[in-house]
């Protein structure tokens, strides 16, 4: 009897399932580290190298600022064009993928297409477009357009699926055509969320457009990769600092735009 | 105000024209639209487009697809398979390592857990700087540090994820209810117990959600790390592209596609079970 009451009094019983799970995770990480050849010695050497690397990065070298500005401007162009194209194409795609407005015959293939756009990483898509369109900003624009479509068309579709159908029915009851239903029944309910998605996508396109240059698709990434390959680590530091500054600036501006469009 | 009809009478103040936005708001919105149009026009006019490349783009695209067909499926085992497993290891280990770093940073960044303002700001700064450097750039840095190989990939994934995971965890921590924490404090529980029994049960669903979400993203991202030499399937992809072996490229792309889709399905399943 006393044993039972002792057991009942234990407020926080040990959770053996969780402990076993943690143990399994620890064992897995040891196994994976062995598989990937991550050893303590290697880490120690790496930390020494990191010190040297950081020392060579400092001070950042802004001497070739013309190259830097040119690359950044091209990145911004890529981001703006990819966002504009991606948003324009996502509007019909999102509508076609929304299960409450479009027939199933249309939503299923559209959803598959959107999922396909989203599942390949934008750098891989950029490689394919570099092959198809050739080196330069256009390949970056195309790759990021695909990536934007995969992302915002999905969000658009989800936003449209969450609207209240009462307003749509009310507009339909007045005998309005499909365009009028969209304009007065659907758009007012989703406009503010759409603005948020678009701004978010512009932000992330800006981040990504600084990267696609690594595979030759234009923007500052090419300059960055070249500087890395030539071990110009002080120039690398300058490029990284300017990218971070650009992204930070973009976040501030998009917060302003969000406030203005509310 | 458009009170032309009823300038007198008790109803006069009610007859007015309503506007959704104040004039300042309207000017602001108009300026935003102007800026959007202006920036798109600027980008279209100044972006460097080589017309010759654009002209034969459809032809080149068709050529690419023809060369990719049929995919060289014999190439899958063992090369691509081994690289794929390595990619999954990189993503999983990277996610685990990122939590080792992100949990302390999130505890420091959450204003209701750590009451020292400068430490909050410091943790936020670390999280923001981790987030603003892309995983491929982290990979470049770690390839310079650890040399080419999967170790660089794991650290790149971990350092990129820290910012994301830490930010979301800190937000979840800040949303916790004070009640259980105060009860445990009143009972004289030490700090570790308060965290484990007062805070952890509240953030647990968010925690698993974040972990799964980030793992899914990391599987996608670790597939490209190999392009800069940080291990995984990207190395195989890069080799195949450099040798123009497009049938093999097709195999690798199909493998990546399959893994990404399977990862997404797994994550969705586990999430619906856990949360």
Contacts between the chains, C-beta under 8 A, distances in Angstrom:
chain1	res1	chain2	res2	distance
A	12	B	197	5.9
A	25	B	96	6.8
A	28	B	92	7.4
A	29	B	93	6.0
A	29	B	96	5.4
A	32	B	89	4.5
A	32	B	92	6.6
A	32	B	93	4.9
A	33	B	93	6.8
A	35	B	86	7.5
A	35	B	89	5.8
A	36	B	86	6.8
A	36	B	89	5.6
A	36	B	90	7.0
A	36	B	93	6.9
A	36	B	149	7.8
A	36	B	150	3.9
A	36	B	151	6.4
A	36	B	154	6.5
A	36	B	231	7.2
A	37	B	149	6.8
A	37	B	150	6.8
A	37	B	151	6.9
A	38	B	93	7.9
A	38	B	150	7.3
A	38	B	151	4.8
A	38	B	154	6.5
A	42	B	146	6.8
A	42	B	151	6.3
A	43	B	146	7.9
A	43	B	151	7.8
A	46	B	145	5.1
A	46	B	146	4.3
A	46	B	147	7.9
A	46	B	151	7.3
A	49	B	144	7.5
A	49	B	145	5.0
A	49	B	146	7.3
A	50	B	145	4.6
A	53	B	141	7.5
A	53	B	144	5.4
A	53	B	145	5.7
A	73	B	46	7.8
A	74	B	47	7.4
A	74	B	48	7.2
A	76	B	43	7.4
A	77	B	42	7.8
A	77	B	43	4.2
A	77	B	46	6.4
A	77	B	47	4.5
A	78	B	47	7.5
A	80	B	39	5.1
A	80	B	40	6.0
A	80	B	42	7.8
A	80	B	43	4.3
A	81	B	40	7.1
A	81	B	43	4.9
A	81	B	44	6.8
A	81	B	47	6.4
A	84	B	36	8.0
A	84	B	40	4.9
A	84	B	43	7.9
A	115	B	261	7.6
A	116	B	257	7.9
A	119	B	220	7.6
A	119	B	257	5.6
A	119	B	260	4.5
A	119	B	261	6.1
A	119	B	264	7.7
A	120	B	253	7.1
A	120	B	256	7.0
A	120	B	257	6.7
A	120	B	260	7.7
A	121	B	220	5.4
A	121	B	221	6.8
A	121	B	223	5.9
A	121	B	224	4.8
A	121	B	256	7.9
A	123	B	136	6.9
A	123	B	224	4.6
A	123	B	227	6.5
A	124	B	223	7.3
A	124	B	224	6.1
A	124	B	237	7.3
A	124	B	253	7.0
A	124	B	256	7.2
A	127	B	227	8.0
A	127	B	241	6.3
A	128	B	64	6.9
A	131	B	60	6.8
A	131	B	64	5.4
A	132	B	57	5.7
A	132	B	60	4.7
A	132	B	61	4.3
A	132	B	64	5.7
A	133	B	53	5.6
A	133	B	54	6.7
A	133	B	57	4.8
A	133	B	60	7.3
A	134	B	50	6.4
A	134	B	53	3.5
A	134	B	57	7.8
A	134	B	60	7.7
A	135	B	53	8.0
A	136	B	48	5.9
A	136	B	49	7.3
A	136	B	50	5.9
A	136	B	53	6.9
A	137	B	47	5.1
A	137	B	48	5.5
A	137	B	49	7.3
A	138	B	47	7.5
A	138	B	49	5.4
A	138	B	50	7.6
A	138	B	53	7.1
A	138	B	54	6.7
A	141	B	47	7.4
A	207	B	132	7.7
A	207	B	134	6.2
A	208	B	134	7.4
A	210	B	134	7.1
A	211	B	134	5.2
A	211	B	136	5.4
A	211	B	137	7.2
A	214	B	136	6.2
A	214	B	227	6.8
A	214	B	228	6.8
A	215	B	227	6.7
A	218	B	48	7.5
A	224	B	137	7.2
A	224	B	140	7.7
A	225	B	140	7.5
A	225	B	228	7.8
A	228	B	140	5.3
A	228	B	144	7.3
A	233	B	144	7.7
A	240	B	133	6.8
A	240	B	137	6.8
A	243	B	132	7.6
A	243	B	133	7.9
A	243	B	137	7.9
A	244	B	129	7.2
A	244	B	132	4.8
A	244	B	133	7.1
A	247	B	132	5.1
A	248	B	132	7.0
A	257	B	32	5.5
A	260	B	25	7.3
A	260	B	28	4.0
A	260	B	29	6.0
A	260	B	31	7.5
A	260	B	32	5.3
A	261	B	29	6.3
A	261	B	32	6.2
